[in-house]
Amino acid sequence: MASALSYVSKFKSFVILFATPIVLLPLIILIPAKVCVQYMKDTNMLFLGGLIVAVAVERWNLHKRIALRTLLWVGAKPAQLMLGFMGVTAFLSMWISNTATTAMMVPIVEAMLQQMEATRSATELELVEKGKASELPGNQVIFESPGAGHQEKQDRKSMCKAMTLCVCYAASIGGTATLTGTGPNVVLQGQMHELFPDSKDIVNFASWFGFAFPNMLIMLLLAWLWLQCLFMRFNFKKSWGCGLERENKEKAAYEVLEEEYRKLGPFSFAEANVLLCFLLLVVLWFSRDPGFMPGWLSIAWTDGETKYASDATVAIFVAILLFIVPSEKPKFNFCNQSEEERNAPFYPPALLNWKVAQEKVPWGIVLLLGGGFAVAQGCEASGLSEWMGKQMEPLHAVPPAAITLILSLLVAVFTECTSNVATTTLFLPIFASMSRSIGLNPLYVMLPCTLSASFAFMLPVATPPNAIVFAYGHLKVSDMVKTGLMMNIIGVFCVFLAVNTWGRVIFELDHFPDWANVTHIET
């Protein structure tokens, strides 16, 4: 019965995402060809290629090895450990989905917290046996203050909340740093190509990374400080100090990380090949058209203003390589082979096969992007976006910085209740038309609103990472709302800072560009 309901639920989602725009839009405004092409745009292929590379990384546990190795290097003190978890989660979320990153990291956090609690109990028993009961931090009889034991229990609960929340927040923040890190970023690039075809690929992997990566670092640091202040009261003595119990806890945490790393075994041939393919992808993305110097694109893949290779070309090329590159060393020693080795095929299995890709790639997200682009195209063709943009013409009297701040807050609130991809798909065409009507660079509004769509920090249902963390039982809804409200403020502030400083230089936001001119687009 449960499997049948699950099947029906998936079927409903498929119909809504895939069939609705194809069936309804041709009846209203668009011909079928213009609708169907939205599902196979260059932007969709970029996202699909990134997802396939992420599947390969997850299949061979390369992401887990990177995470555990970094955490062992960072250290086991609570403040360092939290910062390490946030840094690793954010880095992994840049390249694989935030849901997969959170699902991998939270069990590691949970195992570490359980081991630390077991070690604390063992330490108390050890002190009792040695006749040092007065040193017990939770002994209410020995301590003068009867609330000391209760305070110790509250501190442990607060640490569990902070350690789990830091993972889901870092996953959401990390995804904003790369163009393929989360859905809204891809939607922005697709909308730019659709609404402003002459924008000359101004939003590409390199330009987005230059803008969003510093913003991610600042936001990650402020989020760490906020969690420290709220749950650990930024007590340097407790977070960075020493003592028998603290040393035992740190040792227990370190042993858990070591044991998890040991389970992975030695660095395999498959992991090395996946890492090489991943590094190739990143290098090709950055060097394609860096902006400050000619990239490899200018060698043979341009013809005047036409460019024949995009970021999607690179992503699909590396994705195809993953179906070719072997996962084991080919055996060239034909003379001394055993009977089993002779019967085995000469070329080992590839890093990926279609069965794994079909099962692991979230095709629903690709369809969601296509459906969103189709709806946006319908709004543009029908004139709905232009009409709604003109209704906002009174904002011409408002300073551009205030417009950006107000709209960012609006999107940040809206995304708590709806999908971040749906939010950007709905708002970006409207904001683009509004910007044109008041003579403002569209990117000055579209960039911060795209980033703000990923700031779903307040509710367990707002985003899958929040739901995964909430399911472990350490948090209440009130905890997430209280913490997430400040996180939203931090996020909007950081984006406002980024757009009005280095964002102005990277995207030339100070003037209204020719590619955004309505008459220029129509001609």
C-alpha positions as semicolon CSV with decimal commas, in nm:
position;residue;x (nm);y (nm);z (nm)
1;M;0,000;0,000;0,000
2;A;0,279;0,240;0,096
3;S;0,469;0,167;-0,225
4;A;0,151;0,225;-0,427
5;L;0,093;0,563;-0,260
6;S;0,458;0,652;-0,322
7;Y;0,419;0,561;-0,689
8;V;0,102;0,771;-0,722
9;S;0,276;1,065;-0,549
10;K;0,573;1,043;-0,787
11;F;0,339;1,014;-1,085
12;K;0,151;1,328;-0,975
13;S;0,479;1,518;-0,940
14;F;0,590;1,404;-1,285
15;V;0,263;1,517;-1,441
16;I;0,275;1,856;-1,270
17;L;0,640;1,923;-1,356
18;F;0,651;1,784;-1,707
19;A;0,308;1,764;-1,867
20;T;0,129;2,077;-1,744
21;P;0,334;2,341;-1,936
22;I;0,345;2,122;-2,250
23;V;-0,031;2,067;-2,250
24;L;-0,161;2,407;-2,138
25;L;0,078;2,666;-2,282
26;P;0,020;2,572;-2,651
27;L;-0,354;2,612;-2,589
28;I;-0,303;2,966;-2,461
29;I;-0,012;3,147;-2,624
30;L;0,286;2,936;-2,739
31;I;0,334;2,683;-3,018
32;P;0,445;2,336;-2,894
33;A;0,799;2,369;-3,034
34;K;0,868;2,678;-2,826
35;V;0,748;2,497;-2,514
36;C;0,936;2,170;-2,566
37;V;1,268;2,338;-2,638
38;Q;1,265;2,482;-2,284
39;Y;1,326;2,131;-2,146
40;M;1,651;2,087;-2,342
41;K;1,809;2,429;-2,310
42;D;2,181;2,483;-2,263
43;T;2,116;2,563;-1,897
44;N;1,940;2,231;-1,839
45;M;2,236;2,046;-1,991
46;L;2,476;2,236;-1,764
47;F;2,279;2,131;-1,458
48;L;2,244;1,771;-1,580
49;G;2,619;1,742;-1,643
50;G;2,692;1,874;-1,294
51;L;2,448;1,625;-1,142
52;I;2,614;1,330;-1,323
53;V;2,958;1,434;-1,197
54;A;2,812;1,460;-0,845
55;V;2,672;1,107;-0,876
56;A;3,020;0,975;-0,963
57;V;3,172;1,154;-0,663
58;E;2,907;1,007;-0,433
59;R;2,931;0,657;-0,581
60;W;3,302;0,622;-0,497
61;N;3,277;0,804;-0,160
62;L;3,526;1,071;-0,264
63;H;3,316;1,335;-0,087
64;K;3,326;1,140;0,239
65;R;3,705;1,097;0,220
66;I;3,752;1,471;0,162
67;A;3,518;1,554;0,453
68;L;3,680;1,319;0,706
69;R;4,036;1,408;0,606
70;T;3,961;1,779;0,651
71;L;3,791;1,726;0,989
72;L;4,088;1,525;1,116
73;W;4,315;1,810;1,010
74;V;4,098;2,080;1,172
75;G;4,098;1,930;1,523
76;A;3,839;1,816;1,777
77;K;3,777;2,123;1,997
78;P;3,406;2,217;1,976
79;A;3,455;2,555;1,809
80;Q;3,711;2,419;1,565
81;L;3,499;2,113;1,496
82;M;3,191;2,323;1,418
83;L;3,391;2,544;1,184
84;G;3,539;2,234;1,022
85;F;3,197;2,076;0,969
86;M;3,064;2,399;0,819
87;G;3,363;2,445;0,588
88;V;3,356;2,087;0,461
89;T;2,977;2,085;0,415
90;A;2,983;2,416;0,227
91;F;3,266;2,301;-0,001
92;L;3,093;1,973;-0,087
93;S;2,760;2,151;-0,139
94;M;2,927;2,366;-0,404
95;W;2,960;2,059;-0,627
96;I;2,699;1,803;-0,515
97;S;2,343;1,857;-0,398
98;N;2,290;2,009;-0,055
99;T;2,054;1,722;0,030
100;A;2,319;1,456;-0,042
101;T;2,582;1,654;0,147
102;T;2,361;1,690;0,454
103;A;2,255;1,324;0,443
104;M;2,623;1,225;0,449
105;M;2,746;1,471;0,714
106;V;2,469;1,448;0,976
107;P;2,530;1,077;1,061
108;I;2,897;1,162;1,118
109;V;2,796;1,446;1,352
110;E;2,548;1,220;1,531
111;A;2,804;0,940;1,583
112;M;3,054;1,191;1,717
113;L;2,801;1,340;1,962
114;Q;2,699;0,996;2,088
115;Q;3,060;0,896;2,142
116;M;3,132;1,219;2,329
117;E;2,830;1,154;2,558
118;A;2,946;0,797;2,625
119;T;3,294;0,924;2,707
120;R;3,152;1,184;2,946
121;S;2,965;0,911;3,138
122;A;3,277;0,695;3,151
123;T;3,480;0,992;3,281
124;E;3,232;1,050;3,563
125;L;3,254;0,686;3,670
126;E;3,632;0,701;3,659
127;L;3,638;1,007;3,884
128;V;3,401;0,842;4,131
129;E;3,620;0,536;4,151
130;K;3,924;0,752;4,221
131;G;3,745;0,931;4,502
132;K;3,725;1,259;4,314
133;A;3,352;1,301;4,314
134;S;3,395;1,670;4,395
135;E;3,538;1,721;4,046
136;L;3,229;1,585;3,874
137;P;3,072;1,863;3,662
138;G;2,724;1,713;3,696
139;N;2,725;1,612;4,064
140;Q;2,453;1,822;4,222
141;V;2,528;1,696;4,575
142;I;2,890;1,806;4,582
143;F;2,838;2,134;4,401
144;E;2,707;2,426;4,601
145;S;2,478;2,531;4,320
146;P;2,190;2,285;4,280
147;G;2,142;2,401;3,921
148;A;2,491;2,305;3,804
149;G;2,382;1,962;3,684
150;H;2,087;2,110;3,497
151;Q;2,314;2,370;3,337
152;E;2,555;2,097;3,223
153;K;2,265;1,910;3,063
154;Q;2,146;2,225;2,887
155;D;2,498;2,287;2,756
156;R;2,508;1,939;2,607
157;K;2,168;1,991;2,440
158;S;2,281;2,327;2,304
159;M;2,594;2,171;2,158
160;C;2,385;1,904;1,982
161;K;2,159;2,174;1,836
162;A;2,452;2,385;1,720
163;M;2,639;2,093;1,563
164;T;2,338;1,972;1,366
165;L;2,214;2,316;1,259
166;C;2,559;2,417;1,135
167;V;2,547;2,134;0,879
168;C;2,213;2,221;0,717
169;Y;2,292;2,593;0,715
170;A;2,635;2,538;0,562
171;A;2,481;2,313;0,294
172;S;2,240;2,587;0,189
173;I;2,509;2,856;0,199
174;G;2,768;2,649;0,011
175;G;2,536;2,581;-0,281
176;T;2,522;2,952;-0,364
177;A;2,896;2,971;-0,447
178;T;2,888;2,791;-0,784
179;L;2,659;2,817;-1,083
180;T;2,557;2,450;-1,059
181;G;2,550;2,438;-0,678
182;T;2,176;2,494;-0,647
183;G;1,871;2,534;-0,870
184;P;1,812;2,913;-0,845
185;N;2,161;2,988;-0,981
186;V;2,090;2,779;-1,291
187;V;1,750;2,945;-1,328
188;L;1,918;3,287;-1,330
189;Q;2,153;3,186;-1,611
190;G;1,863;3,040;-1,810
191;Q;1,650;3,351;-1,763
192;M;1,939;3,573;-1,871
193;H;1,976;3,376;-2,194
194;E;1,601;3,382;-2,251
195;L;1,517;3,741;-2,155
196;F;1,844;3,904;-2,265
197;P;1,991;3,698;-2,552
198;D;2,251;3,970;-2,622
199;S;2,393;3,967;-2,268
200;K;2,706;3,791;-2,411
201;D;2,727;3,517;-2,150
202;I;2,786;3,773;-1,875
203;V;2,672;3,521;-1,614
204;N;2,904;3,221;-1,654
205;F;3,079;2,989;-1,413
206;A;3,385;3,211;-1,361
207;S;3,197;3,542;-1,315
208;W;2,943;3,383;-1,081
209;F;3,215;3,221;-0,871
210;G;3,404;3,550;-0,844
211;F;3,088;3,718;-0,717
212;A;2,931;3,448;-0,497
213;F;3,231;3,270;-0,343
214;P;3,350;3,567;-0,128
215;N;2,988;3,620;-0,022
216;M;2,970;3,254;0,084
217;L;3,288;3,283;0,294
218;I;3,165;3,594;0,477
219;M;2,823;3,444;0,538
220;L;2,972;3,116;0,660
221;L;3,192;3,296;0,912
222;L;2,902;3,509;1,040
223;A;2,680;3,200;1,067
224;W;2,949;3,026;1,273
225;L;2,975;3,328;1,505
226;W;2,597;3,344;1,541
227;L;2,566;2,974;1,631
228;Q;2,854;3,010;1,877
229;C;2,691;3,309;2,045
230;L;2,342;3,158;2,058
231;F;2,414;2,801;2,167
232;M;2,761;2,808;2,321
233;R;2,757;3,170;2,442
234;F;3,101;3,203;2,280
235;N;3,272;3,079;2,595
236;F;3,640;3,063;2,498
237;K;3,725;2,867;2,810
238;K;3,475;2,594;2,722
239;S;3,529;2,599;2,347
240;W;3,907;2,627;2,339
241;G;4,011;2,537;2,696
242;C;4,138;2,215;2,847
243;G;4,054;1,974;3,130
244;L;4,018;1,602;3,186
245;E;3,660;1,572;3,065
246;R;3,712;1,804;2,770
247;E;4,028;1,621;2,664
248;N;3,841;1,290;2,680
249;K;3,554;1,430;2,474
250;E;3,791;1,565;2,211
251;K;3,976;1,236;2,203
252;A;3,646;1,050;2,158
253;A;3,541;1,279;1,872
254;Y;3,878;1,237;1,704
255;E;3,858;0,857;1,740
256;V;3,514;0,851;1,576
257;L;3,646;1,049;1,279
258;E;3,952;0,825;1,256
259;E;3,739;0,509;1,264
260;E;3,510;0,642;0,990
261;Y;3,814;0,733;0,779
262;R;3,967;0,390;0,838
263;K;3,651;0,222;0,707
264;L;3,706;0,387;0,369
265;G;4,028;0,191;0,317
266;P;4,320;0,310;0,102
267;F;4,278;0,568;-0,173
268;S;4,147;0,365;-0,469
269;F;4,215;0,387;-0,842
270;A;3,849;0,480;-0,902
271;E;3,864;0,767;-0,651
272;A;4,179;0,899;-0,818
273;N;4,012;0,897;-1,160
274;V;3,697;1,066;-1,028
275;L;3,913;1,332;-0,864
276;L;4,101;1,390;-1,191
277;C;3,774;1,424;-1,385
278;F;3,638;1,662;-1,122
279;L;3,954;1,878;-1,133
280;L;3,940;1,876;-1,515
281;L;3,581;2,001;-1,499
282;V;3,669;2,287;-1,264
283;V;3,979;2,390;-1,464
284;L;3,788;2,389;-1,795
285;W;3,506;2,591;-1,642
286;F;3,737;2,858;-1,506
287;S;3,963;2,877;-1,811
288;R;3,690;2,877;-2,078
289;D;3,634;3,252;-2,078
290;P;3,779;3,404;-1,758
291;G;3,724;3,763;-1,873
292;F;4,054;3,916;-1,764
293;M;4,246;3,710;-2,026
294;P;4,165;3,504;-2,338
295;G;4,045;3,153;-2,254
296;W;4,058;2,828;-2,450
297;L;3,722;2,921;-2,602
298;S;3,894;3,185;-2,819
299;I;4,127;2,927;-2,980
300;A;3,884;2,742;-3,205
301;W;3,530;2,765;-3,071
302;T;3,431;3,120;-3,171
303;D;3,317;3,273;-3,498
304;G;3,279;3,647;-3,459
305;E;3,022;3,702;-3,185
306;T;2,908;3,337;-3,192
307;K;3,046;3,101;-2,927
308;Y;3,021;2,727;-2,993
309;A;3,126;2,603;-2,648
310;S;2,957;2,695;-2,320
311;D;2,981;2,581;-1,959
312;A;2,725;2,314;-2,050
313;T;2,960;2,179;-2,319
314;V;3,228;2,126;-2,056
315;A;2,986;1,964;-1,811
316;I;2,852;1,715;-2,068
317;F;3,206;1,639;-2,195
318;V;3,328;1,544;-1,846
319;A;3,004;1,355;-1,778
320;I;3,068;1,143;-2,090
321;L;3,425;1,081;-1,975
322;L;3,290;0,926;-1,655
323;F;3,119;0,657;-1,867
324;I;3,454;0,579;-2,037
325;V;3,732;0,615;-1,777
326;P;3,797;0,278;-1,602
327;S;3,737;0,220;-1,233
328;E;4,020;-0,035;-1,208
329;K;4,370;-0,061;-1,353
330;P;4,370;-0,245;-1,688
331;K;4,583;-0,561;-1,674
332;F;4,848;-0,567;-1,948
333;N;5,036;-0,873;-1,821
334;F;4,899;-1,130;-2,066
335;C;5,163;-1,397;-2,000
336;N;5,109;-1,467;-1,631
337;Q;4,731;-1,437;-1,613
338;S;4,516;-1,687;-1,430
339;E;4,220;-1,857;-1,594
340;E;3,981;-1,617;-1,418
341;E;4,176;-1,314;-1,541
342;R;4,174;-1,447;-1,899
343;N;3,796;-1,485;-1,893
344;A;3,746;-1,138;-1,751
345;P;3,704;-0,854;-2,004
346;F;4,023;-0,664;-2,081
347;Y;3,872;-0,319;-2,020
348;P;3,746;-0,279;-1,659
349;P;3,404;-0,132;-1,575
350;A;3,374;0,244;-1,616
351;L;3,338;0,488;-1,326
352;L;2,969;0,522;-1,408
353;N;2,713;0,317;-1,596
354;W;2,369;0,416;-1,714
355;K;2,190;0,208;-1,452
356;V;2,358;0,400;-1,167
357;A;2,305;0,735;-1,338
358;Q;1,938;0,659;-1,402
359;E;1,880;0,568;-1,037
360;K;2,082;0,846;-0,873
361;V;2,032;1,153;-1,094
362;P;1,732;1,356;-0,966
363;W;1,553;1,383;-1,299
364;G;1,263;1,560;-1,132
365;I;1,480;1,869;-1,077
366;V;1,577;1,879;-1,445
367;L;1,208;1,859;-1,538
368;L;1,129;2,125;-1,280
369;L;1,382;2,360;-1,441
370;G;1,237;2,291;-1,785
371;G;0,882;2,348;-1,664
372;G;0,990;2,670;-1,495
373;F;1,157;2,798;-1,813
374;A;0,844;2,711;-2,011
375;V;0,621;2,903;-1,769
376;A;0,863;3,198;-1,776
377;Q;0,857;3,193;-2,157
378;G;0,477;3,194;-2,146
379;C;0,473;3,493;-1,911
380;E;0,715;3,677;-2,139
381;A;0,531;3,595;-2,463
382;S;0,190;3,685;-2,318
383;G;0,316;4,018;-2,185
384;L;0,234;3,929;-1,824
385;S;0,589;3,992;-1,703
386;E;0,602;4,328;-1,879
387;W;0,263;4,430;-1,735
388;M;0,365;4,337;-1,380
389;G;0,694;4,517;-1,427
390;K;0,513;4,837;-1,530
391;Q;0,300;4,817;-1,216
392;M;0,625;4,863;-1,023
393;E;0,726;5,182;-1,209
394;P;0,652;5,398;-0,899
395;L;0,965;5,237;-0,751
396;H;1,161;5,467;-0,981
397;A;1,158;5,724;-0,700
398;V;1,307;5,474;-0,453
399;P;1,689;5,445;-0,431
400;P;1,819;5,134;-0,612
401;A;1,988;5,005;-0,295
402;A;1,655;5,020;-0,110
403;I;1,480;4,836;-0,396
404;T;1,740;4,557;-0,378
405;L;1,706;4,529;-0,002
406;I;1,324;4,519;-0,006
407;L;1,302;4,262;-0,286
408;S;1,571;4,042;-0,128
409;L;1,375;4,033;0,198
410;L;1,055;3,954;0,004
411;V;1,219;3,659;-0,173
412;A;1,384;3,535;0,149
413;V;1,042;3,525;0,321
414;F;0,867;3,372;0,020
415;T;1,122;3,089;-0,020
416;E;1,045;2,964;0,333
417;C;0,711;2,839;0,204
418;T;0,784;2,743;-0,157
419;S;1,057;2,572;-0,359
420;N;1,361;2,792;-0,423
421;V;1,351;2,704;-0,794
422;A;0,982;2,795;-0,815
423;T;1,050;3,121;-0,631
424;T;1,321;3,234;-0,873
425;T;1,123;3,116;-1,176
426;L;0,827;3,326;-1,061
427;F;1,007;3,643;-0,957
428;L;1,304;3,686;-1,193
429;P;1,107;3,768;-1,512
430;I;0,899;4,020;-1,313
431;F;1,207;4,182;-1,162
432;A;1,376;4,192;-1,504
433;S;1,079;4,377;-1,657
434;M;1,064;4,612;-1,359
435;S;1,434;4,693;-1,394
436;R;1,396;4,773;-1,763
437;S;1,099;4,998;-1,698
438;I;1,280;5,208;-1,434
439;G;1,619;5,210;-1,614
440;L;1,804;4,992;-1,364
441;N;2,058;4,723;-1,452
442;P;1,852;4,399;-1,428
443;L;2,138;4,210;-1,263
444;Y;2,138;4,460;-0,977
445;V;1,803;4,313;-0,870
446;M;1,824;3,961;-1,013
447;L;2,155;3,867;-0,847
448;P;2,054;3,934;-0,485
449;C;1,709;3,782;-0,534
450;T;1,863;3,465;-0,678
451;L;2,091;3,427;-0,376
452;S;1,810;3,514;-0,133
453;A;1,602;3,227;-0,274
454;S;1,850;2,986;-0,112
455;F;1,810;3,139;0,236
456;A;1,545;2,897;0,366
457;F;1,669;2,871;0,724
458;M;1,362;2,909;0,944
459;L;1,136;2,606;0,895
460;P;1,202;2,230;0,886
461;V;0,996;2,200;0,567
462;A;1,162;2,494;0,393
463;T;1,438;2,282;0,237
464;P;1,546;1,913;0,249
465;P;1,864;1,976;0,457
466;N;1,650;2,136;0,730
467;A;1,415;1,837;0,728
468;I;1,703;1,587;0,751
469;V;1,854;1,766;1,052
470;F;1,516;1,811;1,221
471;A;1,442;1,437;1,191
472;Y;1,726;1,352;1,434
473;G;1,522;1,494;1,724
474;H;1,766;1,747;1,872
475;L;1,570;2,050;1,752
476;K;1,229;2,208;1,807
477;V;1,053;2,422;1,548
478;S;1,103;2,721;1,778
479;D;1,480;2,659;1,774
480;M;1,490;2,670;1,395
481;V;1,268;2,978;1,372
482;K;1,471;3,169;1,633
483;T;1,804;3,077;1,474
484;G;1,686;3,100;1,116
485;L;1,539;3,449;1,148
486;M;1,881;3,591;1,228
487;M;2,036;3,374;0,955
488;N;1,801;3,530;0,701
489;I;1,904;3,878;0,815
490;I;2,272;3,780;0,793
491;G;2,218;3,639;0,443
492;V;2,036;3,944;0,306
493;F;2,297;4,175;0,462
494;C;2,586;3,979;0,305
495;V;2,420;3,978;-0,038
496;F;2,350;4,352;-0,011
497;L;2,717;4,407;0,070
498;A;2,834;4,187;-0,219
499;V;2,612;4,353;-0,481
500;N;2,714;4,704;-0,378
501;T;3,091;4,637;-0,362
502;W;3,271;4,378;-0,575
503;G;2,950;4,286;-0,761
504;R;2,941;4,634;-0,916
505;V;3,288;4,580;-1,062
506;I;3,237;4,222;-1,189
507;F;2,899;4,282;-1,360
508;E;2,926;4,660;-1,422
509;L;2,609;4,732;-1,228
510;D;2,652;5,111;-1,221
511;H;2,507;5,169;-1,568
512;F;2,212;5,043;-1,771
513;P;2,354;4,800;-2,031
514;D;2,268;4,794;-2,401
515;W;2,168;4,428;-2,386
516;A;1,882;4,519;-2,148
517;N;1,736;4,788;-2,375
518;V;1,389;4,687;-2,498
519;T;1,431;4,836;-2,845
520;H;1,772;4,672;-2,875
521;I;1,622;4,332;-2,785
522;E;1,336;4,370;-3,033
523;T;1,566;4,460;-3,322
